Amino acid sequence: MIITIDGPASAGKGTLASFLASCYRLAYFDTGMVYRAVGLEMFLRGLNVEDEAAAAEIATKLTFQRMMELSTHPEFRGPRGGQNASIISAYPEVRRLLLKMQQDFCKNPTFPDGSPAEGAVYDGRDTGTVVCPGADVKLFVTASPEVRAERRYKEFLSRGIQISYDEVLKDIKARDERDSTRSAAPLRPAEDAVVLDTSSLSIEEVEQKACAIIDSRLVSLENLKKSV
């Protein structure tokens, strides 16, 4: 079973994806990691993230192992990592180069220890529209910019990152603008996705709603198999 969870920054995709992967014993792939990895690699090499050709060159050489190494860097999940990833993910050539890595995982999902999984949960911006358009379940998780900024602000503070709420809100809105207006795979729900607005929902309520949707789909798939 393949489940995709798309949506804007800090909508709760990662939290939900991790929960669902554990609940249904599926592999987990955060597709945003590939863009963060390219952005951080450019930063570490002193390259300008506005240089699309340089970004494409880095993307060409990115390996899964190098991505995991970069993920341990303090800036990988920090403000710079998110900003650079948003800029780089708008480059059509970079998206094309990194798409194969994301789609290959769908064909042969594995757990962190390398053992095979019977499916995967994808977390990203275009996993239901581009990466896995044939996914069994598609969710689009969103929330107001203000709510998402508050969540991200608290997350940064808990990790010792000093930044103001206004700065976080400004970045959230800028990323929304870039993600929704880019020419390559703009941020939008897949036509067959279920939209979950988490603005006024607790984590537990979001998890319950998502599980209800998935369980219903599993029943439908099982009934379809029996009818064939």
C-alpha positions as CSV (number, residue, x, y, z in Angstrom):
1,M,0.0,0.0,0.0
2,I,1.2,3.5,-0.9
3,I,0.0,6.5,1.0
4,T,0.9,10.0,0.0
5,I,0.7,13.0,2.3
6,D,1.2,16.4,0.7
7,G,0.7,20.0,1.9
8,P,2.5,23.2,2.8
9,A,5.3,23.7,5.3
10,S,4.5,22.9,9.0
11,A,1.0,21.6,8.3
12,G,1.8,18.4,10.2
13,K,2.7,16.1,7.3
14,G,5.8,14.7,8.9
15,T,4.2,14.0,12.3
16,L,1.2,12.3,10.6
17,A,3.4,10.4,8.1
18,S,5.6,9.0,10.9
19,F,2.6,7.9,12.8
20,L,0.9,6.2,9.9
21,A,4.1,4.4,8.8
22,S,4.4,3.0,12.3
23,C,0.7,2.2,12.6
24,Y,0.5,0.3,9.3
25,R,4.1,-1.0,9.4
26,L,5.1,0.8,6.2
27,A,8.3,2.4,5.1
28,Y,8.6,6.2,5.4
29,F,10.0,8.6,2.8
30,D,10.3,12.3,3.4
31,T,10.8,13.6,-0.1
32,G,11.7,17.0,1.1
33,M,15.0,15.5,2.3
34,V,16.4,15.4,-1.2
35,Y,15.9,19.1,-1.7
36,R,17.3,19.9,1.7
37,A,20.3,17.8,0.9
38,V,21.0,19.6,-2.4
39,G,20.5,23.0,-0.7
40,L,22.8,22.1,2.2
41,E,25.5,20.7,-0.1
42,M,25.5,24.0,-2.0
43,F,25.7,26.0,1.2
44,L,28.6,23.9,2.5
45,R,30.4,24.4,-0.8
46,G,29.8,28.1,-0.8
47,L,27.6,27.9,-3.9
48,N,24.7,30.3,-4.6
49,V,21.3,28.6,-4.3
50,E,20.0,30.9,-7.0
51,D,22.4,29.2,-9.5
52,E,20.1,26.6,-11.1
53,A,22.8,25.0,-13.1
54,A,25.0,24.5,-10.0
55,A,21.9,23.0,-8.2
56,A,21.4,20.6,-11.0
57,E,25.0,19.5,-10.9
58,I,24.7,18.8,-7.2
59,A,21.5,16.9,-7.7
60,T,23.1,14.7,-10.4
61,K,25.7,13.4,-7.9
62,L,23.4,13.1,-4.8
63,T,23.3,9.6,-3.4
64,F,21.0,8.2,-0.7
65,Q,24.0,7.7,1.5
66,R,25.2,11.3,1.1
67,M,21.6,12.5,1.8
68,M,21.6,10.6,5.1
69,E,25.0,12.1,6.1
70,L,23.8,15.6,5.4
71,S,20.6,15.0,7.4
72,T,22.7,15.0,10.6
73,H,24.0,18.5,10.0
74,P,22.4,21.2,12.3
75,E,21.3,23.3,9.4
76,F,19.5,20.5,7.6
77,R,16.3,21.0,9.6
78,G,17.0,24.6,10.5
79,P,15.6,27.8,8.9
80,R,18.4,27.9,6.2
81,G,17.7,24.3,5.2
82,G,14.0,24.9,4.7
83,Q,14.5,28.2,2.8
84,N,17.1,26.7,0.4
85,A,15.0,23.6,-0.2
86,S,12.0,25.7,-1.2
87,I,14.1,27.7,-3.6
88,I,15.8,24.6,-5.2
89,S,12.6,22.6,-5.4
90,A,11.3,25.2,-7.9
91,Y,14.0,24.3,-10.5
92,P,12.5,21.9,-13.1
93,E,15.8,20.2,-13.9
94,V,16.5,19.6,-10.3
95,R,13.1,18.1,-9.8
96,R,13.5,15.9,-12.8
97,L,16.9,14.6,-11.6
98,L,15.6,13.8,-8.1
99,L,12.3,12.3,-9.2
100,K,13.8,8.9,-10.1
101,M,15.3,8.5,-6.6
102,Q,11.8,9.1,-5.1
103,Q,9.9,6.9,-7.5
104,D,12.4,4.0,-7.2
105,F,11.7,3.9,-3.5
106,C,8.0,3.4,-4.3
107,K,8.8,0.3,-6.3
108,N,11.1,-1.2,-3.7
109,P,10.3,0.3,-0.3
110,T,12.6,-0.6,2.6
111,F,12.9,0.1,6.3
112,P,16.0,1.9,7.7
113,D,17.6,-1.4,8.4
114,G,17.3,-2.4,4.7
115,S,14.5,-5.0,5.2
116,P,11.7,-4.9,2.6
117,A,8.4,-3.2,3.4
118,E,5.0,-3.9,2.0
119,G,4.4,-0.3,1.1
120,A,5.4,3.2,2.0
121,V,4.1,6.5,3.3
122,Y,5.3,9.5,1.3
123,D,5.6,13.0,2.8
124,G,6.1,16.0,0.5
125,R,4.6,18.6,-1.7
126,D,3.8,16.6,-5.0
127,T,3.9,13.0,-4.0
128,G,0.3,12.4,-4.9
129,T,0.4,14.4,-8.1
130,V,3.8,13.6,-9.5
131,V,5.9,11.1,-7.5
132,C,3.2,8.4,-6.9
133,P,0.1,9.4,-8.9
134,G,-1.2,5.9,-8.5
135,A,-1.1,5.8,-4.7
136,D,-3.8,3.9,-2.9
137,V,-4.5,6.8,-0.5
138,K,-3.8,10.5,-1.0
139,L,-4.0,13.0,1.8
140,F,-3.5,16.8,1.5
141,V,-2.8,18.2,5.0
142,T,-3.0,22.0,5.4
143,A,-3.5,24.7,8.1
144,S,-3.6,28.5,8.1
145,P,-0.2,30.3,7.7
146,E,-0.5,31.7,11.2
147,V,-1.0,28.3,12.8
148,R,1.8,26.8,10.8
149,A,4.1,29.6,11.7
150,E,3.4,29.2,15.4
151,R,4.1,25.5,15.2
152,R,7.4,26.0,13.4
153,Y,8.4,28.9,15.8
154,K,7.9,26.6,18.8
155,E,9.8,23.8,17.1
156,F,12.8,26.1,16.5
157,L,12.8,27.4,20.1
158,S,12.7,23.8,21.4
159,R,15.8,23.1,19.4
160,G,17.6,26.2,20.6
161,I,17.3,28.1,17.4
162,Q,16.8,31.8,18.0
163,I,14.3,33.4,15.6
164,S,11.2,35.6,15.9
165,Y,7.6,34.5,15.1
166,D,7.4,37.3,12.5
167,E,10.4,35.9,10.7
168,V,9.0,32.5,10.7
169,L,5.6,33.7,9.4
170,K,7.3,35.7,6.7
171,D,9.2,32.6,5.6
172,I,6.1,30.4,5.7
173,K,4.2,32.8,3.4
174,A,7.2,33.2,1.0
175,R,7.5,29.4,0.8
176,D,3.8,29.1,0.1
177,E,4.1,31.6,-2.7
178,R,7.0,29.8,-4.3
179,D,5.5,26.3,-3.9
180,S,2.1,27.3,-5.3
181,T,3.3,29.4,-8.3
182,R,6.3,27.4,-9.5
183,S,6.0,26.0,-13.0
184,A,7.2,22.5,-12.1
185,A,4.6,20.6,-10.0
186,P,3.0,23.5,-8.2
187,L,1.7,22.7,-4.7
188,R,-2.0,21.6,-5.0
189,P,-4.1,18.6,-3.9
190,A,-4.4,15.7,-6.2
191,E,-7.9,15.4,-7.7
192,D,-8.5,12.3,-5.7
193,A,-6.9,13.5,-2.5
194,V,-8.8,14.0,0.8
195,V,-8.0,17.4,2.2
196,L,-7.4,17.7,6.0
197,D,-7.3,21.1,7.5
198,T,-5.5,20.7,10.8
199,S,-5.8,24.4,12.0
200,S,-8.1,23.6,14.9
201,L,-7.4,19.8,15.3
202,S,-5.2,18.1,17.8
203,I,-2.6,15.6,16.6
204,E,-4.8,12.8,17.9
205,E,-7.8,14.0,16.0
206,V,-5.8,14.3,12.8
207,E,-4.5,10.8,13.2
208,Q,-8.0,9.4,13.9
209,K,-9.4,11.0,10.7
210,A,-6.5,9.8,8.6
211,C,-6.8,6.2,9.9
212,A,-10.5,6.2,9.2
213,I,-9.8,7.2,5.6
214,I,-7.1,4.6,5.2
215,D,-9.1,1.8,6.8
216,S,-12.1,2.6,4.5
217,R,-9.8,2.4,1.5
218,L,-8.3,-0.9,2.7
219,V,-11.8,-2.4,3.0
220,S,-12.6,-1.2,-0.6
221,L,-9.4,-2.8,-1.9
222,E,-10.1,-6.0,-0.2
223,N,-13.7,-6.1,-1.6
224,L,-12.3,-5.4,-5.0
225,K,-9.9,-8.4,-4.8
226,K,-12.8,-10.7,-3.8
227,S,-14.9,-9.6,-6.7
228,V,-12.2,-10.3,-9.3
